[in-house]
Amino acid sequence: MGSICRRIFRFKYLDMNNINGLINSTLNSNKLFSKMANNDQEPAPVFVKKDEVHAFVVRCMVAVGAKKEHAVSLSDLLVSADYRGHFSHGLNRLAMYINDIKGGTTVGNKEPTIEKETVATAFVNGNNILGPVVGKFCIELAIKKAKDVGIGWVCAKGSNHFGIAGWYSIRAVEEGMVGMAYTSTSPNVVPTRALVPALGTNPISVAAPANNDDSFVLDMATSTVALGKIELAKRKETSMPNGWGVDKEGQESNDPGAVLDGGGQMPLGGSEICGGYKGYGLA
């Protein structure tokens, strides 16, 4: 088993009313640790076993009403995201999934259903359950169809945030196939020469197997960065590089708070002079 370089706190009982504070403490632990140590030194990383992180996520989700098997599917994805270095889509996203279940935005006790189907295609209704559960159902169905007839295309409605797109395309690679995963998102991206968000980050992932474990995997947003990276910058109280976002006046900003508070993300490429219109068109 591998380990994740992140400081995790153990709790015998989970206070679900304070889950945001718990996760903030987890994500900001390096900063807290550095204050306890010599401020001039980089904090030493803390490694936590993947199975410990996995069990923590499952306990959190079951505690708010998610099915155990759904919680396991979500945990598989979040741990994989952190382990691959996509910290914006690992534990950073746990509070969102918890609050979606608690607030009734996401349903915890249903299953995906197939509304239309051919030998090579399917249209799935996610019935408003956790996005990673719907995504897993769809990619497994697509893989089965591809094994049967050479190709499988599956689309879904009634789903929610499904995590890193690459998690699904890699499932196909593990079966010796080419995998593709796409999704739309809420409008967070301000188009080139515009003032307000009108496009989603609309991620794209394509993966293909190769020899000697040297597979090709593309997993990208059509914005400069994923929204989660801006959220992480705000949590860590750090500024952002140029080209990530604009404030509510449409002016490019290095302040993650200004981007999240009425501003928006920039399309892939950033400003117009740097080719941001290409990301705008791709989205």
PyRosetta script that sets phi, psi and omega in degrees:
from pyrosetta import init, pose_from_sequence

init()
pose = pose_from_sequence("MGSICRRIFRFKYLDMNNINGLINSTLNSNKLFSKMANNDQEPAPVFVKKDEVHAFVVRCMVAVGAKKEHAVSLSDLLVSADYRGHFSHGLNRLAMYINDIKGGTTVGNKEPTIEKETVATAFVNGNNILGPVVGKFCIELAIKKAKDVGIGWVCAKGSNHFGIAGWYSIRAVEEGMVGMAYTSTSPNVVPTRALVPALGTNPISVAAPANNDDSFVLDMATSTVALGKIELAKRKETSMPNGWGVDKEGQESNDPGAVLDGGGQMPLGGSEICGGYKGYGLA")
pose.set_psi(1, 139.7)
pose.set_omega(1, 177.5)
pose.set_phi(2, -84.9)
pose.set_psi(2, -178.4)
pose.set_omega(2, 178.4)
pose.set_phi(3, -129.2)
pose.set_psi(3, 156.7)
pose.set_omega(3, 176.9)
pose.set_phi(4, -110.8)
pose.set_psi(4, 131.6)
pose.set_omega(4, -179.3)
pose.set_phi(5, -81.1)
pose.set_psi(5, 87.4)
pose.set_omega(5, -179.0)
pose.set_phi(6, -163.6)
pose.set_psi(6, 145.3)
pose.set_omega(6, -178.8)
pose.set_phi(7, -88.0)
pose.set_psi(7, 122.3)
pose.set_omega(7, -179.3)
pose.set_phi(8, -117.8)
pose.set_psi(8, 137.2)
pose.set_omega(8, 177.0)
pose.set_phi(9, -100.2)
pose.set_psi(9, 138.6)
pose.set_omega(9, -178.8)
pose.set_phi(10, -92.9)
pose.set_psi(10, 138.6)
pose.set_omega(10, 177.5)
pose.set_phi(11, -134.3)
pose.set_psi(11, 131.6)
pose.set_omega(11, 175.4)
pose.set_phi(12, -72.6)
pose.set_psi(12, -38.5)
pose.set_omega(12, 177.4)
pose.set_phi(13, -120.0)
pose.set_psi(13, 138.3)
pose.set_omega(13, -177.5)
pose.set_phi(14, -98.1)
pose.set_psi(14, 121.9)
pose.set_omega(14, 175.5)
pose.set_phi(15, -87.8)
pose.set_psi(15, 96.5)
pose.set_omega(15, -174.1)
pose.set_phi(16, -69.5)
pose.set_psi(16, -19.3)
pose.set_omega(16, 177.5)
pose.set_phi(17, -74.9)
pose.set_psi(17, -15.1)
pose.set_omega(17, -178.8)
pose.set_phi(18, -118.9)
pose.set_psi(18, 25.9)
pose.set_omega(18, -176.1)
pose.set_phi(19, -64.4)
pose.set_psi(19, -34.6)
pose.set_omega(19, 178.9)
pose.set_phi(20, -62.8)
pose.set_psi(20, -42.5)
pose.set_omega(20, 178.2)
pose.set_phi(21, -65.1)
pose.set_psi(21, -38.4)
pose.set_omega(21, 178.7)
pose.set_phi(22, -61.8)
pose.set_psi(22, -46.8)
pose.set_omega(22, -177.6)
pose.set_phi(23, -71.0)
pose.set_psi(23, -36.9)
pose.set_omega(23, 175.5)
pose.set_phi(24, -60.2)
pose.set_psi(24, -41.5)
pose.set_omega(24, 178.2)
pose.set_phi(25, -63.0)
pose.set_psi(25, -40.3)
pose.set_omega(25, 179.0)
pose.set_phi(26, -62.8)
pose.set_psi(26, -48.0)
pose.set_omega(26, -176.1)
pose.set_phi(27, -71.1)
pose.set_psi(27, -29.4)
pose.set_omega(27, -177.7)
pose.set_phi(28, -97.0)
pose.set_psi(28, 8.8)
pose.set_omega(28, -172.0)
pose.set_phi(29, -61.9)
pose.set_psi(29, -33.0)
pose.set_omega(29, 178.4)
pose.set_phi(30, -60.2)
pose.set_psi(30, -41.2)
pose.set_omega(30, 179.8)
pose.set_phi(31, -67.4)
pose.set_psi(31, -43.2)
pose.set_omega(31, 179.0)
pose.set_phi(32, -63.1)
pose.set_psi(32, -41.1)
pose.set_omega(32, -179.2)
pose.set_phi(33, -63.1)
pose.set_psi(33, -38.5)
pose.set_omega(33, -178.2)
pose.set_phi(34, -69.0)
pose.set_psi(34, -30.0)
pose.set_omega(34, 177.9)
pose.set_phi(35, -70.5)
pose.set_psi(35, -31.8)
pose.set_omega(35, 179.2)
pose.set_phi(36, -74.3)
pose.set_psi(36, -30.1)
pose.set_omega(36, -179.8)
pose.set_phi(37, -95.0)
pose.set_psi(37, -160.2)
pose.set_omega(37, 177.5)
pose.set_phi(38, -70.9)
pose.set_psi(38, 123.1)
pose.set_omega(38, -175.7)
pose.set_phi(39, -64.0)
pose.set_psi(39, -17.9)
pose.set_omega(39, -177.8)
pose.set_phi(40, -90.5)
pose.set_psi(40, -2.2)
pose.set_omega(40, -177.2)
pose.set_phi(41, -111.6)
pose.set_psi(41, 148.6)
pose.set_omega(41, 174.9)
pose.set_phi(42, -70.8)
pose.set_psi(42, 136.9)
pose.set_omega(42, 179.2)
pose.set_phi(43, -66.6)
pose.set_psi(43, 144.9)
pose.set_omega(43, 177.4)
pose.set_phi(44, -73.0)
pose.set_psi(44, 137.3)
pose.set_omega(44, 178.9)
pose.set_phi(45, -68.0)
pose.set_psi(45, 149.1)
pose.set_omega(45, 176.4)
pose.set_phi(46, -113.8)
pose.set_psi(46, 123.9)
pose.set_omega(46, -177.2)
pose.set_phi(47, -100.0)
pose.set_psi(47, 131.0)
pose.set_omega(47, 179.9)
pose.set_phi(48, -120.7)
pose.set_psi(48, 135.4)
pose.set_omega(48, -179.4)
pose.set_phi(49, -63.1)
pose.set_psi(49, 141.9)
pose.set_omega(49, -178.3)
pose.set_phi(50, -58.0)
pose.set_psi(50, -38.8)
pose.set_omega(50, -177.0)
pose.set_phi(51, -68.5)
pose.set_psi(51, -27.2)
pose.set_omega(51, 176.2)
pose.set_phi(52, -70.0)
pose.set_psi(52, -43.5)
pose.set_omega(52, 177.6)
pose.set_phi(53, -64.0)
pose.set_psi(53, -42.7)
pose.set_omega(53, -179.5)
pose.set_phi(54, -58.7)
pose.set_psi(54, -47.0)
pose.set_omega(54, -179.0)
pose.set_phi(55, -64.5)
pose.set_psi(55, -36.3)
pose.set_omega(55, 179.0)
pose.set_phi(56, -62.0)
pose.set_psi(56, -46.2)
pose.set_omega(56, 179.8)
pose.set_phi(57, -62.7)
pose.set_psi(57, -43.8)
pose.set_omega(57, -179.8)
pose.set_phi(58, -60.5)
pose.set_psi(58, -44.9)
pose.set_omega(58, -179.8)
pose.set_phi(59, -61.1)
pose.set_psi(59, -42.0)
pose.set_omega(59, 179.9)
pose.set_phi(60, -60.5)
pose.set_psi(60, -46.7)
pose.set_omega(60, -175.0)
pose.set_phi(61, -71.3)
pose.set_psi(61, -39.7)
pose.set_omega(61, 177.9)
pose.set_phi(62, -64.4)
pose.set_psi(62, -36.0)
pose.set_omega(62, -178.6)
pose.set_phi(63, -63.0)
pose.set_psi(63, -26.0)
pose.set_omega(63, -179.6)
pose.set_phi(64, -101.6)
pose.set_psi(64, 5.8)
pose.set_omega(64, 172.1)
pose.set_phi(65, 111.6)
pose.set_psi(65, 5.5)
pose.set_omega(65, 177.5)
pose.set_phi(66, -77.2)
pose.set_psi(66, 147.8)
pose.set_omega(66, 173.1)
pose.set_phi(67, -61.4)
pose.set_psi(67, 147.3)
pose.set_omega(67, -179.1)
pose.set_phi(68, -58.0)
pose.set_psi(68, -44.5)
pose.set_omega(68, -178.1)
pose.set_phi(69, -68.0)
pose.set_psi(69, -31.2)
pose.set_omega(69, 176.0)
pose.set_phi(70, -69.4)
pose.set_psi(70, -41.2)
pose.set_omega(70, 178.6)
pose.set_phi(71, -61.9)
pose.set_psi(71, -38.0)
pose.set_omega(71, 178.7)
pose.set_phi(72, -65.8)
pose.set_psi(72, -42.6)
pose.set_omega(72, 179.1)
pose.set_phi(73, -61.8)
pose.set_psi(73, -44.1)
pose.set_omega(73, 178.1)
pose.set_phi(74, -62.6)
pose.set_psi(74, -44.5)
pose.set_omega(74, -178.8)
pose.set_phi(75, -63.7)
pose.set_psi(75, -39.3)
pose.set_omega(75, 176.6)
pose.set_phi(76, -53.5)
pose.set_psi(76, -45.3)
pose.set_omega(76, -176.5)
pose.set_phi(77, -71.5)
pose.set_psi(77, -45.8)
pose.set_omega(77, -177.3)
pose.set_phi(78, -64.0)
pose.set_psi(78, -42.5)
pose.set_omega(78, 179.2)
pose.set_phi(79, -65.7)
pose.set_psi(79, -40.4)
pose.set_omega(79, 177.7)
pose.set_phi(80, -61.4)
pose.set_psi(80, -40.6)
pose.set_omega(80, 179.8)
pose.set_phi(81, -62.4)
pose.set_psi(81, -48.1)
pose.set_omega(81, 178.9)
pose.set_phi(82, -63.3)
pose.set_psi(82, -42.3)
pose.set_omega(82, -177.1)
pose.set_phi(83, -64.3)
pose.set_psi(83, -32.1)
pose.set_omega(83, 178.7)
pose.set_phi(84, -85.4)
pose.set_psi(84, -2.0)
pose.set_omega(84, 177.5)
pose.set_phi(85, 94.7)
pose.set_psi(85, 5.6)
pose.set_omega(85, 177.7)
pose.set_phi(86, -89.5)
pose.set_psi(86, 69.1)
pose.set_omega(86, -173.9)
pose.set_phi(87, -64.9)
pose.set_psi(87, -19.1)
pose.set_omega(87, 177.3)
pose.set_phi(88, -68.6)
pose.set_psi(88, -20.4)
pose.set_omega(88, -174.9)
pose.set_phi(89, -121.2)
pose.set_psi(89, 16.1)
pose.set_omega(89, 176.5)
pose.set_phi(90, -100.2)
pose.set_psi(90, -123.1)
pose.set_omega(90, 179.6)
pose.set_phi(91, -60.6)
pose.set_psi(91, -22.2)
pose.set_omega(91, 175.9)
pose.set_phi(92, -56.1)
pose.set_psi(92, -27.7)
pose.set_omega(92, -176.9)
pose.set_phi(93, -94.9)
pose.set_psi(93, -6.3)
pose.set_omega(93, -174.2)
pose.set_phi(94, -60.7)
pose.set_psi(94, -44.8)
pose.set_omega(94, -178.6)
pose.set_phi(95, -59.8)
pose.set_psi(95, -36.8)
pose.set_omega(95, 179.2)
pose.set_phi(96, -62.0)
pose.set_psi(96, -46.9)
pose.set_omega(96, -179.5)
pose.set_phi(97, -64.9)
pose.set_psi(97, -39.5)
pose.set_omega(97, 178.6)
pose.set_phi(98, -62.8)
pose.set_psi(98, -48.4)
pose.set_omega(98, -178.1)
pose.set_phi(99, -66.9)
pose.set_psi(99, -31.1)
pose.set_omega(99, 176.8)
pose.set_phi(100, -64.5)
pose.set_psi(100, -40.4)
pose.set_omega(100, 177.6)
pose.set_phi(101, -70.0)
pose.set_psi(101, -46.4)
pose.set_omega(101, -178.1)
pose.set_phi(102, -62.2)
pose.set_psi(102, -39.1)
pose.set_omega(102, -176.7)
pose.set_phi(103, -85.4)
pose.set_psi(103, -4.6)
pose.set_omega(103, 179.0)
pose.set_phi(104, 83.7)
pose.set_psi(104, 2.9)
pose.set_omega(104, 176.6)
pose.set_phi(105, -64.6)
pose.set_psi(105, -36.2)
pose.set_omega(105, 178.3)
pose.set_phi(106, -117.6)
pose.set_psi(106, 140.7)
pose.set_omega(106, -179.5)
pose.set_phi(107, -89.8)
pose.set_psi(107, 139.7)
pose.set_omega(107, -175.8)
pose.set_phi(108, -103.2)
pose.set_psi(108, -5.5)
pose.set_omega(108, -169.8)
pose.set_phi(109, -129.3)
pose.set_psi(109, 23.4)
pose.set_omega(109, 177.0)
pose.set_phi(110, -114.4)
pose.set_psi(110, -178.6)
pose.set_omega(110, 179.4)
pose.set_phi(111, -134.2)
pose.set_psi(111, 156.0)
pose.set_omega(111, 175.0)
pose.set_phi(112, -66.4)
pose.set_psi(112, 149.8)
pose.set_omega(112, 176.7)
pose.set_phi(113, -130.7)
pose.set_psi(113, 150.5)
pose.set_omega(113, 178.5)
pose.set_phi(114, -93.2)
pose.set_psi(114, 121.4)
pose.set_omega(114, -178.9)
pose.set_phi(115, -92.4)
pose.set_psi(115, -37.0)
pose.set_omega(115, 177.4)
pose.set_phi(116, -140.8)
pose.set_psi(116, 149.8)
pose.set_omega(116, -175.8)
pose.set_phi(117, -158.9)
pose.set_psi(117, 141.3)
pose.set_omega(117, 167.0)
pose.set_phi(118, -125.3)
pose.set_psi(118, -176.5)
pose.set_omega(118, -179.2)
pose.set_phi(119, -64.7)
pose.set_psi(119, -25.9)
pose.set_omega(119, -175.7)
pose.set_phi(120, -116.3)
pose.set_psi(120, -8.0)
pose.set_omega(120, -175.7)
pose.set_phi(121, -135.2)
pose.set_psi(121, 163.1)
pose.set_omega(121, 175.0)
pose.set_phi(122, -158.0)
pose.set_psi(122, 149.1)
pose.set_omega(122, 174.9)
pose.set_phi(123, -119.2)
pose.set_psi(123, 116.9)
pose.set_omega(123, -171.0)
pose.set_phi(124, -108.4)
pose.set_psi(124, 139.9)
pose.set_omega(124, 170.9)
pose.set_phi(125, -102.0)
pose.set_psi(125, 116.3)
pose.set_omega(125, -179.3)
pose.set_phi(126, -76.0)
pose.set_psi(126, -9.8)
pose.set_omega(126, 177.6)
pose.set_phi(127, 53.7)
pose.set_psi(127, 30.9)
pose.set_omega(127, 172.8)
pose.set_phi(128, 63.2)
pose.set_psi(128, 30.2)
pose.set_omega(128, 176.2)
pose.set_phi(129, -92.7)
pose.set_psi(129, -176.5)
pose.set_omega(129, -178.6)
pose.set_phi(130, -55.5)
pose.set_psi(130, 131.9)
pose.set_omega(130, -177.4)
pose.set_phi(131, -55.6)
pose.set_psi(131, -44.0)
pose.set_omega(131, 179.4)
pose.set_phi(132, -62.7)
pose.set_psi(132, -27.5)
pose.set_omega(132, 176.8)
pose.set_phi(133, -70.5)
pose.set_psi(133, -42.7)
pose.set_omega(133, 177.3)
pose.set_phi(134, -64.8)
pose.set_psi(134, -45.0)
pose.set_omega(134, -179.5)
pose.set_phi(135, -60.7)
pose.set_psi(135, -42.4)
pose.set_omega(135, 179.1)
pose.set_phi(136, -64.1)
pose.set_psi(136, -42.7)
pose.set_omega(136, 177.8)
pose.set_phi(137, -58.6)
pose.set_psi(137, -43.8)
pose.set_omega(137, -176.6)
pose.set_phi(138, -68.8)
pose.set_psi(138, -44.9)
pose.set_omega(138, -177.6)
pose.set_phi(139, -69.3)
pose.set_psi(139, -35.0)
pose.set_omega(139, 177.4)
pose.set_phi(140, -66.9)
pose.set_psi(140, -36.9)
pose.set_omega(140, 177.1)
pose.set_phi(141, -68.1)
pose.set_psi(141, -41.5)
pose.set_omega(141, 178.8)
pose.set_phi(142, -63.5)
pose.set_psi(142, -41.0)
pose.set_omega(142, 178.6)
pose.set_phi(143, -63.6)
pose.set_psi(143, -42.6)
pose.set_omega(143, 179.3)
pose.set_phi(144, -60.9)
pose.set_psi(144, -44.3)
pose.set_omega(144, -180.0)
pose.set_phi(145, -65.9)
pose.set_psi(145, -39.6)
pose.set_omega(145, 179.3)
pose.set_phi(146, -64.1)
pose.set_psi(146, -36.5)
pose.set_omega(146, 177.0)
pose.set_phi(147, -66.7)
pose.set_psi(147, -33.4)
pose.set_omega(147, -177.1)
pose.set_phi(148, -78.9)
pose.set_psi(148, -44.3)
pose.set_omega(148, -171.6)
pose.set_phi(149, -128.6)
pose.set_psi(149, 3.9)
pose.set_omega(149, 174.9)
pose.set_phi(150, 102.0)
pose.set_psi(150, -18.0)
pose.set_omega(150, 179.1)
pose.set_phi(151, -155.5)
pose.set_psi(151, 148.7)
pose.set_omega(151, 177.1)
pose.set_phi(152, -142.2)
pose.set_psi(152, 124.4)
pose.set_omega(152, 177.4)
pose.set_phi(153, -121.0)
pose.set_psi(153, 122.9)
pose.set_omega(153, -179.0)
pose.set_phi(154, -130.9)
pose.set_psi(154, 129.2)
pose.set_omega(154, 176.2)
pose.set_phi(155, -116.3)
pose.set_psi(155, 154.7)
pose.set_omega(155, -178.2)
pose.set_phi(156, -135.5)
pose.set_psi(156, 149.2)
pose.set_omega(156, 168.6)
pose.set_phi(157, -123.9)
pose.set_psi(157, 171.2)
pose.set_omega(157, 176.3)
pose.set_phi(158, 63.9)
pose.set_psi(158, 34.7)
pose.set_omega(158, 179.6)
pose.set_phi(159, -111.6)
pose.set_psi(159, -175.6)
pose.set_omega(159, 179.4)
pose.set_phi(160, -139.8)
pose.set_psi(160, -174.2)
pose.set_omega(160, -177.4)
pose.set_phi(161, -48.4)
pose.set_psi(161, 123.1)
pose.set_omega(161, -172.1)
pose.set_phi(162, -109.9)
pose.set_psi(162, 12.7)
pose.set_omega(162, 174.3)
pose.set_phi(163, 83.7)
pose.set_psi(163, -154.5)
pose.set_omega(163, -178.9)
pose.set_phi(164, -74.7)
pose.set_psi(164, 130.8)
pose.set_omega(164, -178.8)
pose.set_phi(165, -64.0)
pose.set_psi(165, -31.2)
pose.set_omega(165, -177.8)
pose.set_phi(166, -63.0)
pose.set_psi(166, -24.3)
pose.set_omega(166, 179.7)
pose.set_phi(167, -60.1)
pose.set_psi(167, -33.4)
pose.set_omega(167, -177.1)
pose.set_phi(168, -82.3)
pose.set_psi(168, -43.5)
pose.set_omega(168, 179.6)
pose.set_phi(169, -64.6)
pose.set_psi(169, -32.8)
pose.set_omega(169, 178.4)
pose.set_phi(170, -67.3)
pose.set_psi(170, -29.9)
pose.set_omega(170, 176.8)
pose.set_phi(171, -58.7)
pose.set_psi(171, -38.0)
pose.set_omega(171, 178.9)
pose.set_phi(172, -68.9)
pose.set_psi(172, -40.6)
pose.set_omega(172, 178.7)
pose.set_phi(173, -58.9)
pose.set_psi(173, -38.8)
pose.set_omega(173, 179.6)
pose.set_phi(174, -63.4)
pose.set_psi(174, -18.8)
pose.set_omega(174, 177.0)
pose.set_phi(175, -101.7)
pose.set_psi(175, 11.0)
pose.set_omega(175, 178.9)
pose.set_phi(176, 78.1)
pose.set_psi(176, 23.5)
pose.set_omega(176, -176.4)
pose.set_phi(177, -119.8)
pose.set_psi(177, 164.7)
pose.set_omega(177, 169.2)
pose.set_phi(178, -84.8)
pose.set_psi(178, 130.4)
pose.set_omega(178, -178.9)
pose.set_phi(179, -119.0)
pose.set_psi(179, 144.2)
pose.set_omega(179, 176.7)
pose.set_phi(180, -134.8)
pose.set_psi(180, 141.0)
pose.set_omega(180, 178.1)
pose.set_phi(181, -142.7)
pose.set_psi(181, 134.0)
pose.set_omega(181, -179.2)
pose.set_phi(182, -138.8)
pose.set_psi(182, 152.6)
pose.set_omega(182, 173.6)
pose.set_phi(183, -153.9)
pose.set_psi(183, 155.1)
pose.set_omega(183, 170.5)
pose.set_phi(184, -94.5)
pose.set_psi(184, 164.6)
pose.set_omega(184, 177.9)
pose.set_phi(185, -138.5)
pose.set_psi(185, 176.0)
pose.set_omega(185, 173.8)
pose.set_phi(186, -63.8)
pose.set_psi(186, 152.7)
pose.set_omega(186, -178.4)
pose.set_phi(187, -70.3)
pose.set_psi(187, 103.4)
pose.set_omega(187, 178.5)
pose.set_phi(188, -117.4)
pose.set_psi(188, -11.7)
pose.set_omega(188, -172.0)
pose.set_phi(189, -102.1)
pose.set_psi(189, 130.8)
pose.set_omega(189, 177.5)
pose.set_phi(190, -88.9)
pose.set_psi(190, 116.5)
pose.set_omega(190, -179.7)
pose.set_phi(191, -61.8)
pose.set_psi(191, 158.5)
pose.set_omega(191, 177.0)
pose.set_phi(192, -54.6)
pose.set_psi(192, 131.9)
pose.set_omega(192, -179.8)
pose.set_phi(193, 69.3)
pose.set_psi(193, 13.0)
pose.set_omega(193, 179.1)
pose.set_phi(194, -105.0)
pose.set_psi(194, 175.2)
pose.set_omega(194, -177.3)
pose.set_phi(195, -115.4)
pose.set_psi(195, -29.2)
pose.set_omega(195, -175.2)
pose.set_phi(196, -123.1)
pose.set_psi(196, 154.3)
pose.set_omega(196, 178.1)
pose.set_phi(197, -62.4)
pose.set_psi(197, 136.6)
pose.set_omega(197, 180.0)
pose.set_phi(198, -139.5)
pose.set_psi(198, -9.8)
pose.set_omega(198, -176.8)
pose.set_phi(199, -124.9)
pose.set_psi(199, 154.5)
pose.set_omega(199, 171.3)
pose.set_phi(200, -83.4)
pose.set_psi(200, 169.8)
pose.set_omega(200, 173.4)
pose.set_phi(201, -75.3)
pose.set_psi(201, -19.0)
pose.set_omega(201, 168.4)
pose.set_phi(202, 39.1)
pose.set_psi(202, 70.0)
pose.set_omega(202, -175.7)
pose.set_phi(203, -63.7)
pose.set_psi(203, 154.3)
pose.set_omega(203, 178.7)
pose.set_phi(204, -131.6)
pose.set_psi(204, 133.2)
pose.set_omega(204, 173.7)
pose.set_phi(205, -136.8)
pose.set_psi(205, 133.9)
pose.set_omega(205, 175.0)
pose.set_phi(206, -134.7)
pose.set_psi(206, 132.9)
pose.set_omega(206, 179.9)
pose.set_phi(207, -137.0)
pose.set_psi(207, 142.3)
pose.set_omega(207, -179.5)
pose.set_phi(208, -140.0)
pose.set_psi(208, 138.4)
pose.set_omega(208, -179.2)
pose.set_phi(209, -73.9)
pose.set_psi(209, 153.0)
pose.set_omega(209, 176.6)
pose.set_phi(210, -145.9)
pose.set_psi(210, 174.2)
pose.set_omega(210, -178.2)
pose.set_phi(211, -73.9)
pose.set_psi(211, 155.2)
pose.set_omega(211, 173.3)
pose.set_phi(212, 57.6)
pose.set_psi(212, 38.5)
pose.set_omega(212, 177.9)
pose.set_phi(213, 58.9)
pose.set_psi(213, 25.9)
pose.set_omega(213, -178.5)
pose.set_phi(214, -103.1)
pose.set_psi(214, 52.5)
pose.set_omega(214, -176.1)
pose.set_phi(215, -70.5)
pose.set_psi(215, 153.1)
pose.set_omega(215, 175.3)
pose.set_phi(216, -92.2)
pose.set_psi(216, 127.8)
pose.set_omega(216, 177.8)
pose.set_phi(217, -136.3)
pose.set_psi(217, 117.9)
pose.set_omega(217, 173.1)
pose.set_phi(218, -109.2)
pose.set_psi(218, 127.3)
pose.set_omega(218, 177.4)
pose.set_phi(219, -141.9)
pose.set_psi(219, 105.7)
pose.set_omega(219, -171.3)
pose.set_phi(220, -144.4)
pose.set_psi(220, 150.7)
pose.set_omega(220, 168.7)
pose.set_phi(221, -90.4)
pose.set_psi(221, 161.0)
pose.set_omega(221, 174.6)
pose.set_phi(222, -91.0)
pose.set_psi(222, 3.9)
pose.set_omega(222, 167.4)
pose.set_phi(223, -96.1)
pose.set_psi(223, 170.7)
pose.set_omega(223, -179.3)
pose.set_phi(224, -59.5)
pose.set_psi(224, -43.1)
pose.set_omega(224, 176.2)
pose.set_phi(225, -140.7)
pose.set_psi(225, 165.6)
pose.set_omega(225, 173.8)
pose.set_phi(226, -70.1)
pose.set_psi(226, 151.8)
pose.set_omega(226, 179.0)
pose.set_phi(227, -56.7)
pose.set_psi(227, -36.6)
pose.set_omega(227, -178.3)
pose.set_phi(228, -59.5)
pose.set_psi(228, -30.0)
pose.set_omega(228, 178.9)
pose.set_phi(229, -69.7)
pose.set_psi(229, -32.5)
pose.set_omega(229, 175.5)
pose.set_phi(230, -71.1)
pose.set_psi(230, -39.3)
pose.set_omega(230, 176.6)
pose.set_phi(231, -62.3)
pose.set_psi(231, -40.6)
pose.set_omega(231, 178.4)
pose.set_phi(232, -64.2)
pose.set_psi(232, -39.5)
pose.set_omega(232, 178.2)
pose.set_phi(233, -61.7)
pose.set_psi(233, -38.7)
pose.set_omega(233, 178.2)
pose.set_phi(234, -67.9)
pose.set_psi(234, -42.7)
pose.set_omega(234, 179.0)
pose.set_phi(235, -59.3)
pose.set_psi(235, -40.1)
pose.set_omega(235, -176.8)
pose.set_phi(236, -85.9)
pose.set_psi(236, -3.7)
pose.set_omega(236, 179.1)
pose.set_phi(237, 58.6)
pose.set_psi(237, 45.1)
pose.set_omega(237, 177.5)
pose.set_phi(238, -118.9)
pose.set_psi(238, 156.5)
pose.set_omega(238, 177.5)
pose.set_phi(239, -80.1)
pose.set_psi(239, 165.1)
pose.set_omega(239, -179.5)
pose.set_phi(240, -105.7)
pose.set_psi(240, 156.4)
pose.set_omega(240, 173.0)
pose.set_phi(241, -66.8)
pose.set_psi(241, 164.1)
pose.set_omega(241, 174.3)
pose.set_phi(242, -62.2)
pose.set_psi(242, 147.7)
pose.set_omega(242, 173.3)
pose.set_phi(243, 91.7)
pose.set_psi(243, 0.6)
pose.set_omega(243, -178.3)
pose.set_phi(244, -86.9)
pose.set_psi(244, -38.3)
pose.set_omega(244, -174.6)
pose.set_phi(245, -163.2)
pose.set_psi(245, 172.6)
pose.set_omega(245, 178.7)
pose.set_phi(246, -126.9)
pose.set_psi(246, 158.6)
pose.set_omega(246, 176.6)
pose.set_phi(247, -85.8)
pose.set_psi(247, -174.6)
pose.set_omega(247, -175.5)
pose.set_phi(248, -69.2)
pose.set_psi(248, -11.7)
pose.set_omega(248, 175.4)
pose.set_phi(249, -92.4)
pose.set_psi(249, 0.8)
pose.set_omega(249, -179.7)
pose.set_phi(250, 82.6)
pose.set_psi(250, 10.8)
pose.set_omega(250, -179.3)
pose.set_phi(251, -94.0)
pose.set_psi(251, 136.4)
pose.set_omega(251, 179.4)
pose.set_phi(252, -56.4)
pose.set_psi(252, 135.8)
pose.set_omega(252, -175.0)
pose.set_phi(253, -136.5)
pose.set_psi(253, 148.1)
pose.set_omega(253, 174.1)
pose.set_phi(254, -100.6)
pose.set_psi(254, 4.1)
pose.set_omega(254, -177.6)
pose.set_phi(255, -97.3)
pose.set_psi(255, 111.5)
pose.set_omega(255, -179.1)
pose.set_phi(256, -61.0)
pose.set_psi(256, -32.2)
pose.set_omega(256, 178.5)
pose.set_phi(257, -63.3)
pose.set_psi(257, -39.9)
pose.set_omega(257, 179.5)
pose.set_phi(258, -67.0)
pose.set_psi(258, -34.7)
pose.set_omega(258, 178.9)
pose.set_phi(259, -69.8)
pose.set_psi(259, -41.5)
pose.set_omega(259, -177.2)
pose.set_phi(260, -78.8)
pose.set_psi(260, -21.8)
pose.set_omega(260, -178.1)
pose.set_phi(261, -101.9)
pose.set_psi(261, 72.7)
pose.set_omega(261, 175.2)
pose.set_phi(262, 93.4)
pose.set_psi(262, -5.3)
pose.set_omega(262, 177.6)
pose.set_phi(263, -92.2)
pose.set_psi(263, -143.2)
pose.set_omega(263, 179.3)
pose.set_phi(264, -173.3)
pose.set_psi(264, 168.4)
pose.set_omega(264, 178.4)
pose.set_phi(265, -81.9)
pose.set_psi(265, 160.4)
pose.set_omega(265, 176.6)
pose.set_phi(266, -100.7)
pose.set_psi(266, 147.0)
pose.set_omega(266, 178.8)
pose.set_phi(267, -66.1)
pose.set_psi(267, 161.3)
pose.set_omega(267, 179.5)
pose.set_phi(268, -51.3)
pose.set_psi(268, 125.1)
pose.set_omega(268, -175.2)
pose.set_phi(269, 109.9)
pose.set_psi(269, -24.3)
pose.set_omega(269, 177.5)
pose.set_phi(270, 83.6)
pose.set_psi(270, -123.6)
pose.set_omega(270, -176.9)
pose.set_phi(271, -71.8)
pose.set_psi(271, 165.6)
pose.set_omega(271, -178.4)
pose.set_phi(272, -60.7)
pose.set_psi(272, -40.7)
pose.set_omega(272, -177.1)
pose.set_phi(273, -66.8)
pose.set_psi(273, -22.1)
pose.set_omega(273, 178.8)
pose.set_phi(274, -97.1)
pose.set_psi(274, 6.9)
pose.set_omega(274, 175.8)
pose.set_phi(275, 96.4)
pose.set_psi(275, 18.9)
pose.set_omega(275, -179.2)
pose.set_phi(276, -59.0)
pose.set_psi(276, -25.2)
pose.set_omega(276, 178.8)
pose.set_phi(277, -64.3)
pose.set_psi(277, -21.7)
pose.set_omega(277, 178.0)
pose.set_phi(278, -70.3)
pose.set_psi(278, -43.5)
pose.set_omega(278, 175.5)
pose.set_phi(279, -65.1)
pose.set_psi(279, -37.1)
pose.set_omega(279, 176.2)
pose.set_phi(280, -58.5)
pose.set_psi(280, -46.8)
pose.set_omega(280, 179.4)
pose.set_phi(281, -67.6)
pose.set_psi(281, -37.4)
pose.set_omega(281, -179.0)
pose.set_phi(282, -66.0)
pose.set_psi(282, -36.7)
pose.set_omega(282, -179.2)
pose.set_phi(283, -65.0)
pose.dump_pdb("model.pdb")
